[in-house]
């Protein structure tokens, strides 16, 4: 799927729908303090600044559906687009 600024809404889904995905991984890119205050059960925390670190890239399996969590929809869109460009096939944004 090619992405442009108009179709990020097609990638958005609620937690219940995300949990129905096969091999779904929730990745919370908010800062650690917000993550610690409350997060989706089972979500992996990755600081946005560490998005391209080797441990993070090894942790994210390209065969899994990735559900991006971030409070800023623009940042979530940038993360989703970047991961798509890196050949992660199934990227979603939690709304």
Biopython code that builds the backbone (N, CA, C, O; Angstrom):
import numpy as np
from Bio.PDB.StructureBuilder import StructureBuilder

atoms = [
    (1, "UNK", "N", (0.846, -1.185, 0.000)),
    (1, "UNK", "CA", (0.000, 0.000, 0.000)),
    (1, "UNK", "C", (0.882, 1.235, 0.000)),
    (1, "UNK", "O", (1.719, 1.394, 0.889)),
    (2, "UNK", "N", (0.714, 2.094, -0.961)),
    (2, "UNK", "CA", (1.431, 3.365, -1.000)),
    (2, "UNK", "C", (0.756, 4.339, -0.048)),
    (2, "UNK", "O", (-0.471, 4.368, 0.054)),
    (3, "UNK", "N", (1.541, 5.121, 0.633)),
    (3, "UNK", "CA", (0.994, 6.067, 1.599)),
    (3, "UNK", "C", (1.175, 7.487, 1.111)),
    (3, "UNK", "O", (2.186, 7.824, 0.495)),
    (4, "UNK", "N", (0.191, 8.311, 1.391)),
    (4, "UNK", "CA", (0.351, 9.743, 1.234)),
    (4, "UNK", "C", (-0.340, 10.407, 2.409)),
    (4, "UNK", "O", (-0.884, 9.720, 3.274)),
    (5, "UNK", "N", (-0.330, 11.709, 2.453)),
    (5, "UNK", "CA", (-0.872, 12.409, 3.620)),
    (5, "UNK", "C", (-2.363, 12.187, 3.799)),
    (5, "UNK", "O", (-2.903, 12.534, 4.850)),
    (6, "UNK", "N", (-3.041, 11.631, 2.828)),
    (6, "UNK", "CA", (-4.486, 11.463, 2.935)),
    (6, "UNK", "C", (-4.937, 10.089, 3.404)),
    (6, "UNK", "O", (-6.110, 9.924, 3.739)),
    (7, "UNK", "N", (-4.061, 9.103, 3.442)),
    (7, "UNK", "CA", (-4.577, 7.797, 3.798)),
    (7, "UNK", "C", (-4.080, 7.203, 5.104)),
    (7, "UNK", "O", (-4.160, 5.989, 5.291)),
    (8, "UNK", "N", (-3.566, 8.026, 6.014)),
    (8, "UNK", "CA", (-3.222, 7.520, 7.337)),
    (8, "UNK", "C", (-4.461, 7.076, 8.097)),
    (8, "UNK", "O", (-4.377, 6.187, 8.944)),
    (9, "UNK", "N", (-5.598, 7.675, 7.813)),
    (9, "UNK", "CA", (-6.823, 7.261, 8.505)),
    (9, "UNK", "C", (-7.159, 5.806, 8.182)),
    (9, "UNK", "O", (-7.781, 5.123, 8.996)),
    (10, "UNK", "N", (-6.759, 5.330, 7.012)),
    (10, "UNK", "CA", (-7.004, 3.929, 6.656)),
    (10, "UNK", "C", (-6.180, 2.982, 7.527)),
    (10, "UNK", "O", (-6.504, 1.799, 7.630)),
    (11, "UNK", "N", (-5.122, 3.490, 8.153)),
    (11, "UNK", "CA", (-4.273, 2.664, 9.004)),
    (11, "UNK", "C", (-4.728, 2.662, 10.465)),
    (11, "UNK", "O", (-4.217, 1.881, 11.268)),
    (12, "UNK", "N", (-5.680, 3.526, 10.813)),
    (12, "UNK", "CA", (-6.104, 3.669, 12.206)),
    (12, "UNK", "C", (-7.123, 2.603, 12.590)),
    (12, "UNK", "O", (-8.034, 2.284, 11.825)),
    (13, "UNK", "N", (-6.947, 2.060, 13.792)),
    (13, "UNK", "CA", (-7.925, 1.117, 14.299)),
    (13, "UNK", "C", (-7.949, 1.179, 15.812)),
    (13, "UNK", "O", (-7.006, 1.659, 16.442)),
    (14, "UNK", "N", (-9.037, 0.690, 16.391)),
    (14, "UNK", "CA", (-9.188, 0.696, 17.846)),
    (14, "UNK", "C", (-8.510, -0.548, 18.424)),
    (14, "UNK", "O", (-8.162, -1.473, 17.691)),
    (15, "UNK", "N", (-8.330, -0.559, 19.736)),
    (15, "UNK", "CA", (-7.614, -1.666, 20.375)),
    (15, "UNK", "C", (-8.310, -3.006, 20.140)),
    (15, "UNK", "O", (-7.641, -4.005, 19.878)),
    (16, "UNK", "N", (-9.636, -3.042, 20.227)),
    (16, "UNK", "CA", (-10.350, -4.311, 20.025)),
    (16, "UNK", "C", (-10.082, -4.883, 18.636)),
    (16, "UNK", "O", (-9.847, -6.083, 18.492)),
    (17, "UNK", "N", (-10.116, -4.024, 17.607)),
    (17, "UNK", "CA", (-9.837, -4.495, 16.243)),
    (17, "UNK", "C", (-8.376, -4.922, 16.101)),
    (17, "UNK", "O", (-8.077, -5.891, 15.402)),
    (18, "UNK", "N", (-7.474, -4.207, 16.756)),
    (18, "UNK", "CA", (-6.056, -4.548, 16.690)),
    (18, "UNK", "C", (-5.803, -5.921, 17.308)),
    (18, "UNK", "O", (-4.987, -6.691, 16.801)),
    (19, "UNK", "N", (-6.485, -6.222, 18.377)),
    (19, "UNK", "CA", (-6.288, -7.514, 19.052)),
    (19, "UNK", "C", (-6.758, -8.686, 18.191)),
    (19, "UNK", "O", (-6.381, -9.829, 18.447)),
    (20, "UNK", "N", (-7.569, -8.416, 17.185)),
    (20, "UNK", "CA", (-8.048, -9.465, 16.277)),
    (20, "UNK", "C", (-7.038, -9.783, 15.176)),
    (20, "UNK", "O", (-7.178, -10.783, 14.472)),
    (21, "UNK", "N", (-6.019, -8.932, 15.027)),
    (21, "UNK", "CA", (-4.998, -9.155, 14.011)),
    (21, "UNK", "C", (-4.136, -10.355, 14.380)),
    (21, "UNK", "O", (-3.871, -10.599, 15.558)),
    (22, "UNK", "N", (-3.703, -11.098, 13.377)),
    (22, "UNK", "CA", (-2.820, -12.233, 13.609)),
    (22, "UNK", "C", (-1.407, -11.718, 13.896)),
    (22, "UNK", "O", (-0.901, -10.842, 13.194)),
    (23, "UNK", "N", (-0.779, -12.271, 14.932)),
    (23, "UNK", "CA", (0.598, -11.900, 15.290)),
    (23, "UNK", "C", (0.763, -10.397, 15.452)),
    (23, "UNK", "O", (1.622, -9.784, 14.819)),
    (24, "UNK", "N", (-0.053, -9.822, 16.292)),
    (24, "UNK", "CA", (-0.054, -8.374, 16.503)),
    (24, "UNK", "C", (0.931, -7.983, 17.605)),
    (24, "UNK", "O", (0.968, -8.614, 18.662)),
    (25, "UNK", "N", (1.727, -6.942, 17.356)),
    (25, "UNK", "CA", (2.629, -6.381, 18.353)),
    (25, "UNK", "C", (2.294, -4.906, 18.532)),
    (25, "UNK", "O", (2.316, -4.135, 17.572)),
    (26, "UNK", "N", (1.983, -4.517, 19.771)),
    (26, "UNK", "CA", (1.750, -3.114, 20.102)),
    (26, "UNK", "C", (3.088, -2.488, 20.452)),
    (26, "UNK", "O", (3.835, -3.031, 21.266)),
    (27, "UNK", "N", (3.398, -1.341, 19.838)),
    (27, "UNK", "CA", (4.661, -0.646, 20.101)),
    (27, "UNK", "C", (4.330, 0.785, 20.516)),
    (27, "UNK", "O", (3.823, 1.578, 19.722)),
    (28, "UNK", "N", (4.625, 1.095, 21.769)),
    (28, "UNK", "CA", (4.318, 2.400, 22.352)),
    (28, "UNK", "C", (5.552, 3.292, 22.241)),
    (28, "UNK", "O", (6.562, 3.059, 22.904)),
    (29, "UNK", "N", (5.455, 4.312, 21.398)),
    (29, "UNK", "CA", (6.576, 5.228, 21.151)),
    (29, "UNK", "C", (6.495, 6.494, 22.000)),
    (29, "UNK", "O", (7.272, 7.423, 21.783)),
    (30, "UNK", "N", (5.573, 6.552, 22.961)),
    (30, "UNK", "CA", (5.502, 7.723, 23.843)),
    (30, "UNK", "C", (6.688, 7.715, 24.797)),
    (30, "UNK", "O", (7.394, 6.713, 24.910)),
    (31, "UNK", "N", (6.907, 8.840, 25.486)),
    (31, "UNK", "CA", (8.038, 8.843, 26.407)),
    (31, "UNK", "C", (7.751, 7.905, 27.584)),
    (31, "UNK", "O", (6.601, 7.569, 27.867)),
    (32, "UNK", "N", (8.815, 7.500, 28.250)),
    (32, "UNK", "CA", (8.735, 6.479, 29.304)),
    (32, "UNK", "C", (7.786, 6.866, 30.425)),
    (32, "UNK", "O", (7.077, 6.009, 30.952)),
    (33, "UNK", "N", (7.758, 8.139, 30.799)),
    (33, "UNK", "CA", (6.873, 8.576, 31.884)),
    (33, "UNK", "C", (5.405, 8.345, 31.518)),
    (33, "UNK", "O", (4.632, 7.865, 32.347)),
    (34, "UNK", "N", (5.020, 8.678, 30.301)),
    (34, "UNK", "CA", (3.637, 8.439, 29.867)),
    (34, "UNK", "C", (3.339, 6.949, 29.774)),
    (34, "UNK", "O", (2.258, 6.500, 30.158)),
    (35, "UNK", "N", (4.281, 6.201, 29.274)),
    (35, "UNK", "CA", (4.113, 4.750, 29.199)),
    (35, "UNK", "C", (3.897, 4.169, 30.598)),
    (35, "UNK", "O", (3.015, 3.335, 30.804)),
    (36, "UNK", "N", (4.715, 4.621, 31.561)),
    (36, "UNK", "CA", (4.607, 4.121, 32.931)),
    (36, "UNK", "C", (3.293, 4.521, 33.599)),
    (36, "UNK", "O", (2.803, 3.801, 34.468)),
    (37, "UNK", "N", (2.721, 5.650, 33.207)),
    (37, "UNK", "CA", (1.438, 6.092, 33.769)),
    (37, "UNK", "C", (0.295, 5.196, 33.326)),
    (37, "UNK", "O", (-0.711, 5.076, 34.024)),
    (38, "UNK", "N", (0.442, 4.578, 32.192)),
    (38, "UNK", "CA", (-0.595, 3.689, 31.684)),
    (38, "UNK", "C", (-0.366, 3.389, 30.224)),
    (38, "UNK", "O", (-0.069, 4.280, 29.428)),
    (39, "UNK", "N", (-0.507, 2.116, 29.878)),
    (39, "UNK", "CA", (-0.278, 1.708, 28.495)),
    (39, "UNK", "C", (-1.159, 0.505, 28.160)),
    (39, "UNK", "O", (-1.736, -0.129, 29.043)),
    (40, "UNK", "N", (-1.243, 0.216, 26.893)),
    (40, "UNK", "CA", (-1.986, -0.941, 26.413)),
    (40, "UNK", "C", (-1.303, -2.196, 26.950)),
    (40, "UNK", "O", (-0.081, -2.324, 26.888)),
    (41, "UNK", "N", (-2.096, -3.106, 27.471)),
    (41, "UNK", "CA", (-1.557, -4.346, 28.026)),
    (41, "UNK", "C", (-0.740, -5.078, 26.956)),
    (41, "UNK", "O", (-1.206, -5.317, 25.843)),
    (42, "UNK", "N", (0.484, -5.420, 27.332)),
    (42, "UNK", "CA", (1.366, -6.153, 26.444)),
    (42, "UNK", "C", (2.154, -5.299, 25.468)),
    (42, "UNK", "O", (2.909, -5.828, 24.653)),
    (43, "UNK", "N", (1.988, -3.981, 25.539)),
    (43, "UNK", "CA", (2.699, -3.098, 24.604)),
    (43, "UNK", "C", (4.189, -3.049, 24.923)),
    (43, "UNK", "O", (4.588, -3.017, 26.087)),
    (44, "UNK", "N", (5.003, -3.044, 23.870)),
    (44, "UNK", "CA", (6.444, -2.841, 24.013)),
    (44, "UNK", "C", (6.707, -1.346, 24.020)),
    (44, "UNK", "O", (6.109, -0.601, 23.243)),
    (45, "UNK", "N", (7.600, -0.907, 24.896)),
    (45, "UNK", "CA", (7.954, 0.510, 24.922)),
    (45, "UNK", "C", (9.237, 0.739, 24.136)),
    (45, "UNK", "O", (10.235, 0.052, 24.350)),
    (46, "UNK", "N", (9.207, 1.700, 23.232)),
    (46, "UNK", "CA", (10.387, 2.132, 22.487)),
    (46, "UNK", "C", (10.369, 3.654, 22.489)),
    (46, "UNK", "O", (9.432, 4.264, 21.975)),
    (47, "UNK", "N", (11.402, 4.274, 23.065)),
    (47, "UNK", "CA", (11.487, 5.729, 22.991)),
    (47, "UNK", "C", (11.606, 6.126, 21.527)),
    (47, "UNK", "O", (12.359, 5.516, 20.766)),
    (48, "UNK", "N", (10.867, 7.140, 21.144)),
    (48, "UNK", "CA", (10.890, 7.617, 19.758)),
    (48, "UNK", "C", (12.320, 7.896, 19.310)),
    (48, "UNK", "O", (12.674, 7.631, 18.162)),
    (49, "UNK", "N", (13.147, 8.432, 20.213)),
    (49, "UNK", "CA", (14.542, 8.753, 19.885)),
    (49, "UNK", "C", (15.357, 7.500, 19.585)),
    (49, "UNK", "O", (16.377, 7.570, 18.900)),
    (50, "UNK", "N", (14.907, 6.346, 20.100)),
    (50, "UNK", "CA", (15.626, 5.085, 19.898)),
    (50, "UNK", "C", (15.006, 4.228, 18.796)),
    (50, "UNK", "O", (15.305, 3.039, 18.683)),
    (51, "UNK", "N", (14.151, 4.829, 17.995)),
    (51, "UNK", "CA", (13.393, 4.079, 17.002)),
    (51, "UNK", "C", (14.279, 3.269, 16.060)),
    (51, "UNK", "O", (13.901, 2.173, 15.647)),
    (52, "UNK", "N", (15.437, 3.791, 15.721)),
    (52, "UNK", "CA", (16.292, 3.110, 14.753)),
    (52, "UNK", "C", (17.473, 2.383, 15.389)),
    (52, "UNK", "O", (18.419, 2.006, 14.698)),
    (53, "UNK", "N", (17.417, 2.188, 16.698)),
    (53, "UNK", "CA", (18.502, 1.465, 17.356)),
    (53, "UNK", "C", (18.458, -0.011, 16.957)),
    (53, "UNK", "O", (17.399, -0.549, 16.633)),
    (54, "UNK", "N", (19.595, -0.634, 16.985)),
    (54, "UNK", "CA", (19.668, -2.047, 16.589)),
    (54, "UNK", "C", (18.776, -2.933, 17.471)),
    (54, "UNK", "O", (18.068, -3.781, 16.928)),
    (55, "UNK", "N", (18.775, -2.781, 18.810)),
    (55, "UNK", "CA", (17.899, -3.627, 19.621)),
    (55, "UNK", "C", (16.421, -3.461, 19.247)),
    (55, "UNK", "O", (15.676, -4.441, 19.214)),
    (56, "UNK", "N", (15.998, -2.231, 18.967)),
    (56, "UNK", "CA", (14.599, -2.015, 18.597)),
    (56, "UNK", "C", (14.297, -2.681, 17.273)),
    (56, "UNK", "O", (13.265, -3.338, 17.139)),
    (57, "UNK", "N", (15.164, -2.529, 16.296)),
    (57, "UNK", "CA", (14.922, -3.110, 14.984)),
    (57, "UNK", "C", (14.912, -4.634, 15.055)),
    (57, "UNK", "O", (14.157, -5.280, 14.327)),
    (58, "UNK", "N", (15.733, -5.213, 15.917)),
    (58, "UNK", "CA", (15.745, -6.666, 16.069)),
    (58, "UNK", "C", (14.478, -7.158, 16.762)),
    (58, "UNK", "O", (14.006, -8.262, 16.493)),
    (59, "UNK", "N", (13.929, -6.334, 17.653)),
    (59, "UNK", "CA", (12.737, -6.711, 18.408)),
    (59, "UNK", "C", (11.486, -6.730, 17.530)),
    (59, "UNK", "O", (10.594, -7.553, 17.737)),
    (60, "UNK", "N", (11.419, -5.829, 16.556)),
    (60, "UNK", "CA", (10.223, -5.722, 15.721)),
    (60, "UNK", "C", (10.307, -6.699, 14.558)),
    (60, "UNK", "O", (11.120, -6.539, 13.648)),
    (61, "UNK", "N", (9.468, -7.694, 14.606)),
    (61, "UNK", "CA", (9.456, -8.751, 13.605)),
    (61, "UNK", "C", (8.626, -8.304, 12.408)),
    (61, "UNK", "O", (7.472, -7.902, 12.565)),
    (62, "UNK", "N", (9.203, -8.371, 11.224)),
    (62, "UNK", "CA", (8.489, -7.937, 10.021)),
    (62, "UNK", "C", (7.313, -8.840, 9.671)),
    (62, "UNK", "O", (6.464, -8.460, 8.865)),
    (63, "UNK", "N", (7.250, -10.023, 10.259)),
    (63, "UNK", "CA", (6.112, -10.901, 9.982)),
    (63, "UNK", "C", (4.923, -10.609, 10.891)),
    (63, "UNK", "O", (3.841, -11.161, 10.690)),
    (64, "UNK", "N", (5.113, -9.746, 11.889)),
    (64, "UNK", "CA", (4.013, -9.364, 12.776)),
    (64, "UNK", "C", (3.321, -8.104, 12.272)),
    (64, "UNK", "O", (3.927, -7.281, 11.585)),
    (65, "UNK", "N", (2.058, -7.966, 12.619)),
    (65, "UNK", "CA", (1.348, -6.697, 12.420)),
    (65, "UNK", "C", (1.792, -5.775, 13.544)),
    (65, "UNK", "O", (1.708, -6.143, 14.715)),
    (66, "UNK", "N", (2.265, -4.580, 13.203)),
    (66, "UNK", "CA", (2.709, -3.621, 14.217)),
    (66, "UNK", "C", (1.644, -2.550, 14.399)),
    (66, "UNK", "O", (1.156, -1.967, 13.432)),
    (67, "UNK", "N", (1.294, -2.302, 15.655)),
    (67, "UNK", "CA", (0.326, -1.267, 15.985)),
    (67, "UNK", "C", (1.073, -0.171, 16.729)),
    (67, "UNK", "O", (1.550, -0.373, 17.845)),
    (68, "UNK", "N", (1.167, 0.998, 16.090)),
    (68, "UNK", "CA", (1.908, 2.144, 16.616)),
    (68, "UNK", "C", (1.043, 2.902, 17.616)),
    (68, "UNK", "O", (-0.127, 3.188, 17.362)),
    (69, "UNK", "N", (1.647, 3.220, 18.758)),
    (69, "UNK", "CA", (0.962, 4.017, 19.783)),
    (69, "UNK", "C", (1.773, 5.289, 20.009)),
    (69, "UNK", "O", (2.952, 5.237, 20.358)),
    (70, "UNK", "N", (1.123, 6.423, 19.806)),
    (70, "UNK", "CA", (1.722, 7.728, 20.119)),
    (70, "UNK", "C", (0.587, 8.722, 20.259)),
    (70, "UNK", "O", (-0.402, 8.647, 19.529)),
    (71, "UNK", "N", (0.722, 9.660, 21.201)),
    (71, "UNK", "CA", (-0.343, 10.639, 21.453)),
    (71, "UNK", "C", (-0.490, 11.666, 20.337)),
    (71, "UNK", "O", (-1.574, 12.217, 20.146)),
    (72, "UNK", "N", (0.574, 11.929, 19.606)),
    (72, "UNK", "CA", (0.538, 12.914, 18.527)),
    (72, "UNK", "C", (0.294, 12.185, 17.206)),
    (72, "UNK", "O", (1.148, 11.418, 16.761)),
    (73, "UNK", "N", (-0.864, 12.412, 16.572)),
    (73, "UNK", "CA", (-1.173, 11.689, 15.335)),
    (73, "UNK", "C", (-0.177, 11.955, 14.200)),
    (73, "UNK", "O", (0.031, 11.091, 13.348)),
    (74, "UNK", "N", (0.432, 13.127, 14.184)),
    (74, "UNK", "CA", (1.431, 13.417, 13.151)),
    (74, "UNK", "C", (2.668, 12.538, 13.360)),
    (74, "UNK", "O", (3.196, 11.963, 12.408)),
    (75, "UNK", "N", (3.121, 12.440, 14.601)),
    (75, "UNK", "CA", (4.278, 11.598, 14.910)),
    (75, "UNK", "C", (3.954, 10.133, 14.611)),
    (75, "UNK", "O", (4.778, 9.418, 14.041)),
    (76, "UNK", "N", (2.761, 9.689, 14.992)),
    (76, "UNK", "CA", (2.354, 8.308, 14.702)),
    (76, "UNK", "C", (2.371, 8.051, 13.199)),
    (76, "UNK", "O", (2.789, 6.981, 12.757)),
    (77, "UNK", "N", (1.922, 9.016, 12.421)),
    (77, "UNK", "CA", (1.943, 8.889, 10.968)),
    (77, "UNK", "C", (3.346, 8.821, 10.410)),
    (77, "UNK", "O", (3.612, 8.047, 9.491)),
    (78, "UNK", "N", (4.248, 9.622, 10.954)),
    (78, "UNK", "CA", (5.647, 9.606, 10.515)),
    (78, "UNK", "C", (6.277, 8.245, 10.833)),
    (78, "UNK", "O", (6.995, 7.680, 10.008)),
    (79, "UNK", "N", (6.004, 7.730, 12.020)),
    (79, "UNK", "CA", (6.530, 6.417, 12.400)),
    (79, "UNK", "C", (5.995, 5.343, 11.456)),
    (79, "UNK", "O", (6.749, 4.509, 10.957)),
    (80, "UNK", "N", (4.685, 5.376, 11.220)),
    (80, "UNK", "CA", (4.066, 4.382, 10.331)),
    (80, "UNK", "C", (4.657, 4.455, 8.923)),
    (80, "UNK", "O", (4.982, 3.427, 8.329)),
    (81, "UNK", "N", (4.793, 5.661, 8.398)),
    (81, "UNK", "CA", (5.347, 5.832, 7.047)),
    (81, "UNK", "C", (6.794, 5.358, 6.992)),
    (81, "UNK", "O", (7.196, 4.713, 6.023)),
    (82, "UNK", "N", (7.575, 5.667, 8.012)),
    (82, "UNK", "CA", (8.977, 5.248, 8.060)),
    (82, "UNK", "C", (9.093, 3.730, 8.086)),
    (82, "UNK", "O", (9.911, 3.149, 7.372)),
    (83, "UNK", "N", (8.265, 3.089, 8.919)),
    (83, "UNK", "CA", (8.321, 1.628, 8.992)),
    (83, "UNK", "C", (7.861, 0.990, 7.682)),
    (83, "UNK", "O", (8.394, -0.044, 7.279)),
    (84, "UNK", "N", (6.880, 1.595, 7.017)),
    (84, "UNK", "CA", (6.455, 1.105, 5.704)),
    (84, "UNK", "C", (7.609, 1.187, 4.707)),
    (84, "UNK", "O", (7.834, 0.258, 3.931)),
    (85, "UNK", "N", (8.337, 2.302, 4.731)),
    (85, "UNK", "CA", (9.484, 2.466, 3.837)),
    (85, "UNK", "C", (10.591, 1.450, 4.130)),
    (85, "UNK", "O", (11.400, 1.128, 3.260)),
    (86, "UNK", "N", (10.612, 0.956, 5.359)),
    (86, "UNK", "CA", (11.606, -0.039, 5.766)),
    (86, "UNK", "C", (11.074, -1.462, 5.549)),
    (86, "UNK", "O", (11.623, -2.425, 6.084)),
    (87, "UNK", "N", (10.005, -1.580, 4.763)),
    (87, "UNK", "CA", (9.439, -2.876, 4.375)),
    (87, "UNK", "C", (8.725, -3.639, 5.488)),
    (87, "UNK", "O", (8.619, -4.864, 5.428)),
    (88, "UNK", "N", (8.239, -2.933, 6.493)),
    (88, "UNK", "CA", (7.340, -3.575, 7.445)),
    (88, "UNK", "C", (5.965, -3.575, 6.786)),
    (88, "UNK", "O", (5.392, -2.508, 6.567)),
    (89, "UNK", "N", (5.424, -4.750, 6.464)),
    (89, "UNK", "CA", (4.231, -4.803, 5.624)),
    (89, "UNK", "C", (2.917, -4.402, 6.286)),
    (89, "UNK", "O", (2.072, -3.770, 5.652)),
    (90, "UNK", "N", (2.739, -4.762, 7.551)),
    (90, "UNK", "CA", (1.445, -4.540, 8.202)),
    (90, "UNK", "C", (1.584, -3.571, 9.362)),
    (90, "UNK", "O", (1.873, -3.974, 10.488)),
    (91, "UNK", "N", (1.376, -2.287, 9.081)),
    (91, "UNK", "CA", (1.509, -1.221, 10.066)),
    (91, "UNK", "C", (0.135, -0.590, 10.289)),
    (91, "UNK", "O", (-0.599, -0.305, 9.343)),
    (92, "UNK", "N", (-0.190, -0.381, 11.565)),
    (92, "UNK", "CA", (-1.448, 0.257, 11.934)),
    (92, "UNK", "C", (-1.157, 1.318, 12.989)),
    (92, "UNK", "O", (-0.090, 1.311, 13.603)),
    (93, "UNK", "N", (-2.091, 2.217, 13.197)),
    (93, "UNK", "CA", (-1.978, 3.255, 14.216)),
    (93, "UNK", "C", (-3.159, 3.108, 15.160)),
    (93, "UNK", "O", (-4.310, 3.094, 14.723)),
    (94, "UNK", "N", (-2.879, 2.998, 16.450)),
    (94, "UNK", "CA", (-3.950, 2.889, 17.439)),
    (94, "UNK", "C", (-4.595, 4.256, 17.632)),
    (94, "UNK", "O", (-3.904, 5.246, 17.871)),
    (95, "UNK", "N", (-5.904, 4.306, 17.530)),
    (95, "UNK", "CA", (-6.559, 5.588, 17.781)),
    (95, "UNK", "C", (-7.069, 5.664, 19.187)),
    (95, "UNK", "O", (-7.652, 6.676, 19.578)),
]
sb = StructureBuilder()
sb.init_structure("model")
sb.init_model(0)
sb.init_chain("A")
sb.init_seg("    ")
for serial, (resi, resn, name, xyz) in enumerate(atoms, 1):
    if name == "N":
        sb.init_residue(resn, " ", resi, " ")
    sb.init_atom(name, np.array(xyz, "f"), 0.0, 1.0, " ", f" {name:<3s}", serial, name[0])
structure = sb.get_structure()
